[in-house]
């Protein structure tokens, strides 16, 4: 009998990379995790710290530091390398583009030389543009490179709606789409509570839902990451859980729909741009892109977000 060992490589042993690894370990999604970081001492320390915790976790797994040779037989490779925006200078995620590209140049060469052929989950910011940059530079199948992108923003949106309505967030279905950043948008016409469109609830039950400030809720969700960043210097737990959710859907071949950034080629009227949209995820990565019926205004907002990312992708290629 042969066993299928699920192996993940995490490039970057910082705040996000460490919490991604712990989420994968604690939820039993993989059997082996290998950290790669230019700071070898830190990679070893993070791996050892997580490995110690596995004594009390439900499943056995190996956690270690390694190098790109370890990627050859891996199923999943998570890119979590790059700088955080400098809040003191008012930077956005997009403002870190040049720094991130410079860091990724060597990483991309090493991935290419490693023989890795699994699924790449890129979470380095600006998430959508960087996923596109990595896909192009590796000349890799687009269905096998995705970004978590607005998976986390959508969770923040559902939490914000729940806080305003008093309905549990797990009964709220709503997406932040487009960019994991300033130009993201919310297609409120497709947002529901237990399958009931929120826009219908506003009309039918004005005493409970009529005072919902939809623009304010969307803004609150978009600002969630900045609130956390200002308060403690980094986001960790939310993105770790989002990475685990996407990884489980892929490695478990769940055919689950999650809002992730994928390469659009005709969907939503967009071509050659990575944007976050509802996507069916399975063992082959992107299985299907779900096209929502947006209003004219929502489509205009989505198009503008895609335009922003397309322009910055061209900029990334110039560095």
C-alpha positions as CSV (number, residue, x, y, z in Angstrom):
1,X,0.0,0.0,0.0
2,X,1.3,3.4,-1.0
3,X,0.5,6.5,1.0
4,X,-0.2,9.9,-0.6
5,X,1.9,12.4,1.4
6,X,0.7,15.9,0.9
7,X,3.6,18.3,1.0
8,X,3.6,22.1,1.1
9,X,6.5,24.5,0.6
10,X,6.2,28.0,2.2
11,X,8.5,30.6,0.9
12,X,8.8,33.3,3.6
13,X,9.0,32.6,7.3
14,X,7.6,35.9,8.5
15,X,4.3,36.7,10.2
16,X,2.1,35.6,7.3
17,X,4.2,32.5,6.4
18,X,4.4,31.3,10.0
19,X,0.6,31.6,10.5
20,X,0.0,30.0,7.2
21,X,2.1,27.0,8.3
22,X,0.4,26.7,11.6
23,X,-3.1,26.9,10.1
24,X,-2.2,24.1,7.6
25,X,-0.7,22.0,10.5
26,X,-3.4,22.6,13.1
27,X,-6.2,21.8,10.6
28,X,-4.5,18.6,9.3
29,X,-4.4,19.8,5.7
30,X,-0.9,18.6,4.8
31,X,1.5,16.0,6.0
32,X,4.8,17.9,5.5
33,X,5.7,21.6,5.6
34,X,9.0,22.9,4.4
35,X,10.0,26.5,5.1
36,X,12.4,28.4,2.7
37,X,13.7,31.8,3.7
38,X,16.8,33.9,2.9
39,X,17.0,34.1,6.7
40,X,17.8,30.4,7.3
41,X,18.0,30.8,11.1
42,X,14.5,32.2,11.1
43,X,13.1,29.5,8.9
44,X,14.6,26.8,11.2
45,X,13.1,28.6,14.2
46,X,9.6,28.9,12.8
47,X,9.7,25.3,11.6
48,X,10.8,24.0,15.0
49,X,8.2,26.1,16.8
50,X,5.4,24.7,14.7
51,X,6.8,21.2,14.9
52,X,6.8,21.4,18.7
53,X,3.1,22.1,18.6
54,X,2.3,19.0,16.6
55,X,2.7,16.8,19.6
56,X,-0.7,18.0,20.7
57,X,-2.4,18.2,17.3
58,X,-4.7,15.6,15.9
59,X,-2.5,14.5,13.0
60,X,1.1,13.6,12.6
61,X,3.2,15.8,10.3
62,X,6.7,16.9,9.6
63,X,7.7,20.6,9.7
64,X,11.2,21.6,8.8
65,X,13.4,24.2,7.1
66,X,14.8,23.3,3.7
67,X,15.7,24.6,0.2
68,X,14.3,24.6,-3.3
69,X,15.3,21.0,-3.9
70,X,12.5,20.1,-1.5
71,X,9.9,21.6,-3.9
72,X,10.4,19.0,-6.6
73,X,7.9,16.6,-5.2
74,X,5.6,19.1,-3.4
75,X,1.9,19.5,-4.1
76,X,1.5,23.1,-3.0
77,X,3.9,26.1,-3.0
78,X,2.9,29.2,-1.0
79,X,4.8,32.4,-1.8
80,X,4.6,34.6,1.3
81,X,7.7,36.8,0.7
82,X,7.7,40.6,0.5
83,X,7.5,43.8,2.5
84,X,4.6,45.2,4.4
85,X,3.2,48.6,3.4
86,X,4.7,51.5,5.5
87,X,1.8,53.0,7.3
88,X,3.8,56.0,8.4
89,X,4.2,56.9,4.7
90,X,0.6,56.2,3.8
91,X,1.5,53.3,1.5
92,X,-1.0,51.0,0.0
93,X,-0.4,47.4,-1.0
94,X,0.3,48.6,-4.6
95,X,3.0,50.9,-3.3
96,X,5.1,47.8,-2.4
97,X,5.1,46.5,-6.0
98,X,8.6,47.4,-6.9
99,X,10.1,46.0,-3.7
100,X,8.1,42.8,-4.0
101,X,9.1,42.3,-7.6
102,X,12.8,42.7,-6.7
103,X,12.5,40.1,-4.0
104,X,10.6,37.7,-6.3
105,X,13.1,37.7,-9.1
106,X,15.5,35.2,-7.5
107,X,12.6,33.2,-6.0
108,X,11.1,32.7,-9.4
109,X,14.4,31.5,-10.9
110,X,14.8,29.0,-8.0
111,X,11.2,27.7,-8.4
112,X,11.8,27.2,-12.1
113,X,15.0,25.3,-11.5
114,X,13.5,23.2,-8.7
115,X,11.3,21.1,-11.0
116,X,8.1,22.0,-9.0
117,X,4.9,21.3,-11.0
118,X,2.2,21.6,-8.4
119,X,-0.2,24.4,-7.4
120,X,1.2,27.8,-6.6
121,X,-0.6,30.0,-4.1
122,X,0.8,33.5,-4.2
123,X,-0.1,35.8,-1.3
124,X,2.6,38.4,-1.6
125,X,1.2,41.9,-2.1
126,X,0.0,43.5,-4.3
127,X,-1.6,40.0,-4.5
128,X,-3.4,40.1,-7.9
129,X,-0.6,41.8,-9.8
130,X,2.1,39.6,-8.2
131,X,0.2,36.4,-9.0
132,X,0.0,37.5,-12.7
133,X,3.7,38.5,-12.6
134,X,4.8,35.1,-11.2
135,X,2.6,33.2,-13.7
136,X,4.1,35.1,-16.6
137,X,7.7,34.9,-15.5
138,X,7.4,31.2,-14.8
139,X,5.4,30.6,-18.0
140,X,3.2,28.4,-15.8
141,X,-0.3,27.1,-16.5
142,X,-2.7,29.8,-15.3
143,X,-5.1,27.3,-13.7
144,X,-2.2,26.3,-11.3
145,X,-1.3,29.8,-10.0
146,X,-3.9,31.7,-7.9
147,X,-3.9,34.2,-5.2
148,X,-6.0,34.2,-2.0
149,X,-6.7,37.9,-2.9
150,X,-10.2,38.8,-1.6
151,X,-10.8,35.5,0.2
152,X,-9.9,37.4,3.3
153,X,-11.6,40.6,2.3
154,X,-14.8,38.6,1.7
155,X,-14.5,37.2,5.2
156,X,-14.2,40.7,6.6
157,X,-17.2,41.7,4.6
158,X,-19.4,38.9,5.9
159,X,-18.3,39.8,9.4
160,X,-19.2,43.4,8.9
161,X,-22.6,42.5,7.5
162,X,-23.2,40.1,10.5
163,X,-22.3,42.9,13.0
164,X,-24.9,45.2,11.4
165,X,-27.7,42.7,11.0
166,X,-27.3,40.4,14.0
167,X,-27.3,37.4,11.7
168,X,-24.4,34.9,12.0
169,X,-21.6,35.5,9.5
170,X,-21.8,31.9,8.3
171,X,-25.3,32.5,7.0
172,X,-24.2,35.6,5.1
173,X,-23.0,35.1,1.5
174,X,-21.3,38.1,0.0
175,X,-18.1,38.7,-2.0
176,X,-15.5,41.5,-2.2
177,X,-14.2,41.2,-5.8
178,X,-11.6,42.6,-8.1
179,X,-8.4,43.8,-6.3
180,X,-7.2,42.8,-2.9
181,X,-6.7,46.4,-2.3
182,X,-8.1,49.9,-2.7
183,X,-10.2,49.3,-5.9
184,X,-12.0,46.2,-4.6
185,X,-15.8,46.3,-5.0
186,X,-18.9,44.5,-3.6
187,X,-21.6,43.2,-6.0
188,X,-24.5,43.9,-3.5
189,X,-27.0,42.6,-6.1
190,X,-25.7,39.1,-5.5
191,X,-25.2,39.3,-1.7
192,X,-27.6,37.2,0.3
193,X,-28.5,36.1,3.9
194,X,-29.6,32.5,3.9
195,X,-30.2,32.7,0.2
196,X,-32.4,35.8,0.4
197,X,-30.9,38.8,-1.5
198,X,-30.0,41.6,0.9
199,X,-31.5,44.2,-1.4
200,X,-34.8,42.4,-1.2
201,X,-34.6,42.2,2.6
202,X,-34.0,45.9,2.7
203,X,-37.4,46.5,0.9
204,X,-39.3,43.7,2.7
205,X,-38.1,44.4,6.2
206,X,-37.2,48.1,6.4
207,X,-37.4,48.2,10.2
208,X,-34.5,45.7,10.4
209,X,-32.6,46.1,7.2
210,X,-33.7,49.4,5.8
211,X,-31.0,51.4,7.6
212,X,-28.1,49.3,6.4
213,X,-25.3,51.6,5.0
214,X,-24.0,49.3,2.3
215,X,-21.3,51.6,1.2
216,X,-20.2,52.0,4.8
217,X,-20.2,48.3,5.3
218,X,-18.0,47.8,2.2
219,X,-15.7,50.5,3.4
220,X,-15.4,48.9,6.8
221,X,-14.5,45.5,5.3
222,X,-11.9,47.1,3.0
223,X,-10.4,49.0,5.9
224,X,-10.2,45.9,8.1
225,X,-6.7,45.0,7.2
226,X,-5.4,48.5,7.7
227,X,-7.0,48.6,11.2
228,X,-5.2,45.5,12.1
229,X,-1.9,46.7,10.6
230,X,-2.1,50.0,12.5
231,X,-2.9,48.2,15.7
232,X,-0.2,45.5,15.7
233,X,2.0,45.9,12.7
234,X,0.9,42.9,10.7
235,X,-2.1,40.7,9.8
236,X,-1.6,37.0,10.6
237,X,-4.5,34.9,11.8
238,X,-7.1,35.9,9.2
239,X,-4.8,35.4,6.3
240,X,-3.5,32.1,7.8
241,X,-7.1,30.8,8.0
242,X,-7.8,32.0,4.4
243,X,-4.7,30.2,3.1
244,X,-5.8,27.0,4.9
245,X,-9.3,27.3,3.4
246,X,-8.0,27.7,-0.2
247,X,-5.4,24.9,0.4
248,X,-8.0,22.5,1.7
249,X,-10.3,23.1,-1.3
250,X,-7.4,22.4,-3.7
251,X,-5.7,19.4,-2.0
252,X,-9.1,17.9,-0.9
253,X,-10.4,18.3,-4.5
254,X,-13.5,19.8,-2.9
255,X,-14.8,21.7,-6.0
256,X,-15.6,24.5,-3.6
257,X,-16.3,28.1,-4.7
258,X,-14.1,30.7,-3.1
259,X,-13.2,34.3,-4.2
260,X,-9.6,34.0,-5.4
261,X,-7.6,35.8,-8.0
262,X,-7.3,34.0,-11.3
263,X,-6.4,34.9,-14.9
264,X,-9.4,36.1,-16.8
265,X,-9.6,35.4,-20.5
266,X,-13.1,36.6,-21.5
267,X,-14.9,36.1,-18.2
268,X,-16.6,39.3,-17.0
269,X,-15.5,40.9,-20.3
270,X,-11.9,41.0,-19.1
271,X,-8.8,39.5,-20.7
272,X,-5.2,38.9,-19.6
273,X,-5.7,40.3,-16.1
274,X,-5.7,38.6,-12.7
275,X,-8.8,39.5,-10.6
276,X,-10.6,38.0,-7.7
277,X,-13.9,36.3,-8.7
278,X,-15.9,33.3,-7.4
279,X,-13.9,30.2,-8.5
280,X,-14.4,26.5,-8.3
281,X,-11.3,25.0,-6.8
282,X,-10.1,21.4,-7.0
283,X,-7.0,19.2,-7.4
284,X,-6.2,20.9,-10.7
285,X,-6.4,24.4,-9.2
286,X,-8.9,26.5,-11.1
287,X,-11.7,24.2,-12.2
288,X,-14.3,26.8,-13.2
289,X,-14.9,30.5,-13.0
290,X,-18.4,31.5,-11.9
291,X,-19.7,34.7,-13.7
292,X,-22.1,36.7,-11.5
293,X,-24.8,38.8,-13.1
294,X,-23.8,42.3,-11.9
295,X,-25.7,45.5,-12.3
296,X,-24.3,48.1,-14.8
297,X,-22.8,50.1,-11.9
298,X,-21.2,47.0,-10.3
299,X,-19.7,45.9,-13.7
300,X,-18.3,49.4,-14.1
301,X,-16.7,49.2,-10.6
302,X,-15.3,45.8,-11.4
303,X,-13.9,47.0,-14.7
304,X,-12.2,49.9,-13.1
305,X,-10.6,47.6,-10.5
306,X,-9.3,45.3,-13.4
307,X,-8.0,48.4,-15.2
308,X,-6.0,49.4,-12.1
309,X,-4.4,45.9,-11.9
310,X,-3.7,45.7,-15.6
311,X,-1.8,49.0,-15.5
312,X,0.2,48.0,-12.5
313,X,1.0,44.6,-14.0
314,X,2.6,46.4,-17.0
315,X,4.5,48.5,-14.5
316,X,5.7,45.3,-12.7
317,X,7.1,44.0,-16.0
318,X,9.2,47.1,-16.4
319,X,11.1,46.7,-13.2
